[in-house]
């Protein structure tokens, strides 16, 4: 057994590096890192992807680490790279969740909450709705294939065991966070503007007709108006999510390219 390990030690190191990078992405990326799925399935998925990638680099002559600490540091770098790629997409999905929270608060429907197994807490209904919509559209436009393609591209720029970071990578994450806030603003803007206009109209009507129960009328009107406007703008929100998700993936890939150049 020891002779077998000695013979294939280099290949085993390559597999461990690839598995660490793939595992970091699978743990947090949308769809891949869904919490409802059994953990062993995510491990099997990461192992399967790593087994398809690792043989490509078995002939590169991977240098052996000097000690265990060096090996652990290299594995941590690989995992962090995968985590950062997945985190960029998670932040974009969080932008849609934030839009749902804003719409729920403005319309008064935030009183209706559901248990979110991903976060382990209750979340507004609209927030969960937008999250599920983003996940469905992510699969519909082939986002999972784009993520895997971006992951494969990273192995061309950073061979297994040779991951490096620069300040520009963390600046890119900050830019993705800013884009997430922009996505939340663009998605929620039509509903928020419609609700503000409805609030002004109800206010003017209440001044003209003081006997009118503005609280009951305004609450019902806001709920109906929010649903109506959202049903019209939901398709646009899905395309906005696609654009921002693609921009996040391209920004991460371009940053990784500059790290190795």
RODO-2510 file (C-alpha; in nm, 4 decimals, decimal comma):
residues 261
     n   res          X          Y          Z
     1     x     0,0000     0,0000     0,0000
     2     x     0,2837     0,2363     0,0889
     3     x     0,4514     0,1646    -0,2450
     4     x     0,1239     0,2466    -0,4208
     5     x     0,0985     0,5772    -0,2340
     6     x     0,4600     0,6635    -0,3139
     7     x     0,4029     0,5868    -0,6813
     8     x     0,0953     0,8041    -0,7148
     9     x     0,1770     1,0725    -0,4575
    10     x     0,2034     1,3467    -0,7186
    11     x    -0,1338     1,2524    -0,8701
    12     x    -0,2899     1,2434    -0,5243
    13     x    -0,1627     1,5945    -0,4484
    14     x    -0,3071     1,7251    -0,7731
    15     x    -0,6430     1,5670    -0,6911
    16     x    -0,6429     1,7190    -0,3408
    17     x    -0,5702     2,0668    -0,4785
    18     x    -0,8403     2,0363    -0,7430
    19     x    -1,0884     1,8930    -0,4924
    20     x    -1,0224     2,1792    -0,2492
    21     x    -1,0926     2,4414    -0,5157
    22     x    -1,4016     2,2648    -0,6480
    23     x    -1,5262     2,1930    -0,2959
    24     x    -1,5010     2,5585    -0,1996
    25     x    -1,7236     2,6513    -0,4932
    26     x    -1,9749     2,3712    -0,4359
    27     x    -2,0181     2,4613    -0,0698
    28     x    -2,1485     2,8162    -0,1243
    29     x    -2,2457     2,8641    -0,4920
    30     x    -2,6173     2,8924    -0,5728
    31     x    -2,7816     2,5614    -0,6679
    32     x    -2,4628     2,3648    -0,5914
    33     x    -2,4534     2,4621    -0,2241
    34     x    -2,8243     2,4309    -0,1483
    35     x    -2,8650     2,3452     0,2183
    36     x    -3,1647     2,1157     0,1712
    37     x    -2,9502     1,8676    -0,0226
    38     x    -2,7731     1,5992     0,1824
    39     x    -2,4125     1,6843     0,2571
    40     x    -2,2821     1,3607     0,1130
    41     x    -2,4346     1,4480    -0,2250
    42     x    -2,2365     1,7715    -0,2340
    43     x    -1,9214     1,5792    -0,1441
    44     x    -1,9922     1,3260    -0,4194
    45     x    -2,0490     1,6103    -0,6678
    46     x    -1,7199     1,7774    -0,5720
    47     x    -1,5314     1,4467    -0,5973
    48     x    -1,6863     1,3706    -0,9383
    49     x    -1,5918     1,7113    -1,0796
    50     x    -1,2409     1,6873    -0,9330
    51     x    -1,1914     1,3413    -1,0850
    52     x    -1,2749     1,4830    -1,4282
    53     x    -1,0324     1,7753    -1,3934
    54     x    -0,7362     1,6280    -1,2033
    55     x    -0,6108     1,3839    -1,4742
    56     x    -0,5434     1,6800    -1,7051
    57     x    -0,2696     1,8010    -1,4672
    58     x    -0,1202     1,4674    -1,3630
    59     x     0,1675     1,5075    -1,6095
    60     x     0,2657     1,8545    -1,4866
    61     x     0,5046     1,7180    -1,2264
    62     x     0,3492     1,8698    -0,9154
    63     x     0,6273     1,9610    -0,6647
    64     x     0,5773     1,8037    -0,3236
    65     x     0,5290     2,0381    -0,0243
    66     x     0,8180     2,0626     0,2198
    67     x     0,5988     1,9871     0,5218
    68     x     0,2387     1,9451     0,6317
    69     x     0,1988     2,3160     0,7091
    70     x     0,2896     2,4100     0,3514
    71     x     0,0397     2,1557     0,2197
    72     x    -0,2386     2,2893     0,4418
    73     x    -0,1682     2,6479     0,3363
    74     x    -0,1839     2,5493    -0,0306
    75     x    -0,5116     2,3622     0,0250
    76     x    -0,6566     2,6625     0,2098
    77     x    -0,5634     2,8903    -0,0804
    78     x    -0,7411     2,6572    -0,3223
    79     x    -1,0523     2,6460    -0,1024
    80     x    -1,0581     3,0236    -0,0577
    81     x    -1,0462     3,0725    -0,4348
    82     x    -1,3487     2,8471    -0,4831
    83     x    -1,5308     3,0109    -0,1932
    84     x    -1,4745     3,3595    -0,3340
    85     x    -1,6119     3,2583    -0,6739
    86     x    -1,9227     3,1117    -0,5142
    87     x    -1,9556     3,4041    -0,2765
    88     x    -1,9702     3,6488    -0,5678
    89     x    -2,2864     3,4777    -0,6939
    90     x    -2,4347     3,4464    -0,3454
    91     x    -2,3981     3,8237    -0,3034
    92     x    -2,5865     3,8815    -0,6294
    93     x    -2,8700     3,6543    -0,5120
    94     x    -2,8724     3,8483    -0,1844
    95     x    -2,9464     4,1597    -0,3887
    96     x    -3,2726     4,0056    -0,5066
    97     x    -3,3539     3,9025    -0,1506
    98     x    -3,2964     4,2610    -0,0384
    99     x    -3,5322     4,3816    -0,3114
   100     x    -3,7975     4,1428    -0,1826
   101     x    -3,7512     4,2700     0,1712
   102     x    -3,7905     4,6314     0,0589
   103     x    -4,1063     4,5496    -0,1364
   104     x    -4,2459     4,3552     0,1569
   105     x    -4,1803     4,6400     0,3997
   106     x    -4,3281     4,9051     0,1707
   107     x    -4,6395     4,7044     0,0845
   108     x    -4,7074     4,5754     0,4348
   109     x    -4,6857     4,2123     0,3239
   110     x    -4,3729     4,1663     0,5347
   111     x    -4,6061     4,0410     0,8083
   112     x    -4,6199     3,7150     0,6108
   113     x    -4,2962     3,5264     0,6716
   114     x    -4,1744     3,1766     0,5938
   115     x    -3,8994     2,9611     0,7403
   116     x    -3,5854     2,9812     0,5308
   117     x    -3,3896     2,6531     0,5651
   118     x    -3,0865     2,8171     0,4010
   119     x    -3,0472     3,0766     0,6776
   120     x    -3,2259     2,8839     0,9526
   121     x    -3,4498     3,1814     1,0325
   122     x    -3,7774     3,3310     0,9144
   123     x    -3,7638     3,5541     0,6082
   124     x    -4,0189     3,7804     0,4351
   125     x    -4,2325     3,6053     0,1775
   126     x    -4,1209     3,8305    -0,1085
   127     x    -3,7551     3,7801    -0,0175
   128     x    -3,7879     3,4025    -0,0434
   129     x    -3,9944     3,4370    -0,3596
   130     x    -3,7251     3,6410    -0,5338
   131     x    -3,4572     3,3984    -0,4165
   132     x    -3,6424     3,1008    -0,5652
   133     x    -3,7079     3,2991    -0,8837
   134     x    -3,3371     3,3791    -0,9130
   135     x    -3,2452     3,0122    -0,8609
   136     x    -3,4935     2,8958    -1,1249
   137     x    -3,3765     3,1549    -1,3771
   138     x    -3,0135     3,0770    -1,2927
   139     x    -3,0737     2,7182    -1,4052
   140     x    -3,2892     2,8229    -1,7012
   141     x    -3,0192     3,0397    -1,8616
   142     x    -2,7459     2,7841    -1,7905
   143     x    -2,5827     2,9717    -1,5050
   144     x    -2,4570     2,6487    -1,3509
   145     x    -2,2698     2,5720    -1,6733
   146     x    -2,1217     2,9232    -1,6785
   147     x    -1,9985     2,8787    -1,3217
   148     x    -1,8334     2,5464    -1,4045
   149     x    -1,6790     2,6987    -1,7186
   150     x    -1,5376     2,9850    -1,5112
   151     x    -1,4011     2,7321    -1,2630
   152     x    -1,2294     2,5404    -1,5420
   153     x    -1,0790     2,8642    -1,6727
   154     x    -0,9166     2,9312    -1,3352
   155     x    -0,7092     2,6149    -1,3757
   156     x    -0,5587     2,7604    -1,6935
   157     x    -0,4464     3,0745    -1,5117
   158     x    -0,3638     2,9142    -1,1765
   159     x    -0,2455     2,5549    -1,1927
   160     x    -0,3358     2,3290    -0,8973
   161     x    -0,1239     2,4231    -0,5982
   162     x    -0,0205     2,7620    -0,7414
   163     x    -0,3031     2,9877    -0,6253
   164     x    -0,2144     3,3485    -0,5507
   165     x    -0,4162     3,6491    -0,4418
   166     x    -0,3842     4,0226    -0,4828
   167     x    -0,5594     4,3302    -0,3499
   168     x    -0,7522     4,3642    -0,6760
   169     x    -0,9383     4,0401    -0,6003
   170     x    -1,0830     4,1819    -0,2803
   171     x    -1,1614     4,5076    -0,4586
   172     x    -1,3581     4,3029    -0,7109
   173     x    -1,5615     4,1503    -0,4277
   174     x    -1,6394     4,5016    -0,3046
   175     x    -1,7516     4,5905    -0,6557
   176     x    -1,9774     4,2826    -0,6646
   177     x    -2,1343     4,3895    -0,3341
   178     x    -2,2006     4,7352    -0,4793
   179     x    -2,3574     4,5729    -0,7853
   180     x    -2,5767     4,3670    -0,5536
   181     x    -2,7135     4,6841    -0,3925
   182     x    -2,7679     4,8298    -0,7402
   183     x    -2,9599     4,5173    -0,8412
   184     x    -3,1812     4,5475    -0,5328
   185     x    -3,2498     4,9118    -0,6169
   186     x    -3,3308     4,8445    -0,9835
   187     x    -3,5611     4,5513    -0,9064
   188     x    -3,7530     4,7209    -0,6253
   189     x    -3,7719     5,0702    -0,7833
   190     x    -4,0914     5,0188    -0,9927
   191     x    -4,2863     4,8759    -0,6990
   192     x    -4,1524     5,1317    -0,4520
   193     x    -4,2381     5,4240    -0,6825
   194     x    -4,5888     5,2857    -0,7404
   195     x    -4,6427     5,2442    -0,3660
   196     x    -4,5185     5,5962    -0,2927
   197     x    -4,7553     5,7351    -0,5551
   198     x    -5,0428     5,5332    -0,4066
   199     x    -4,9598     5,6633    -0,0594
   200     x    -4,9706     6,0227    -0,1839
   201     x    -5,3069     5,9634    -0,3540
   202     x    -5,4554     5,8051    -0,0431
   203     x    -5,3242     6,0984     0,1602
   204     x    -5,4938     6,3516    -0,0661
   205     x    -5,8180     6,1505    -0,0614
   206     x    -5,8102     6,1308     0,3174
   207     x    -5,7817     6,5094     0,3336
   208     x    -6,0863     6,5442     0,1088
   209     x    -6,2848     6,2648     0,2787
   210     x    -6,1876     6,2528     0,6479
   211     x    -6,4419     5,9784     0,7173
   212     x    -6,2464     5,7348     0,4983
   213     x    -6,0520     5,4665     0,6872
   214     x    -5,7177     5,5351     0,5218
   215     x    -5,5331     5,2645     0,7148
   216     x    -5,7578     4,9838     0,5921
   217     x    -5,7816     5,1230     0,2384
   218     x    -5,4101     5,1989     0,2148
   219     x    -5,3067     4,8552     0,3413
   220     x    -5,5286     4,6718     0,0937
   221     x    -5,4356     4,9050    -0,1915
   222     x    -5,0612     4,8662    -0,1261
   223     x    -5,0830     4,4878    -0,1208
   224     x    -5,2810     4,4683    -0,4455
   225     x    -5,0661     4,7307    -0,6177
   226     x    -4,7429     4,5603    -0,5157
   227     x    -4,8604     4,2277    -0,6547
   228     x    -4,9803     4,3893    -0,9774
   229     x    -4,6630     4,5858    -1,0454
   230     x    -4,4403     4,2943    -0,9494
   231     x    -4,6261     4,0610    -1,1857
   232     x    -4,5484     4,3036    -1,4699
   233     x    -4,1845     4,3662    -1,3805
   234     x    -4,0863     4,0153    -1,2689
   235     x    -3,9543     3,9206    -1,6129
   236     x    -3,7319     4,2273    -1,6176
   237     x    -3,6020     4,1414    -1,2699
   238     x    -3,4994     3,7964    -1,3936
   239     x    -3,3045     3,9458    -1,6857
   240     x    -3,1419     4,1988    -1,4537
   241     x    -3,0289     3,9134    -1,2307
   242     x    -2,8792     3,7349    -1,5311
   243     x    -2,6859     4,0438    -1,6360
   244     x    -2,5490     4,1058    -1,2867
   245     x    -2,4586     3,7382    -1,2356
   246     x    -2,2681     3,7303    -1,5656
   247     x    -2,0932     4,0554    -1,4747
   248     x    -1,9900     3,9108    -1,1375
   249     x    -1,8450     3,5977    -1,3006
   250     x    -1,6594     3,8002    -1,5654
   251     x    -1,5212     4,0403    -1,3040
   252     x    -1,3830     3,7542    -1,0963
   253     x    -1,2310     3,5844    -1,4013
   254     x    -1,0703     3,9051    -1,5300
   255     x    -0,9256     3,9749    -1,1867
   256     x    -0,7781     3,6252    -1,1639
   257     x    -0,6221     3,6769    -1,5055
   258     x    -0,4470     3,9943    -1,3884
   259     x    -0,3168     3,8152    -1,0781
   260     x    -0,1262     3,5667    -1,2923
   261     x    -0,0133     3,8146    -1,5594
***
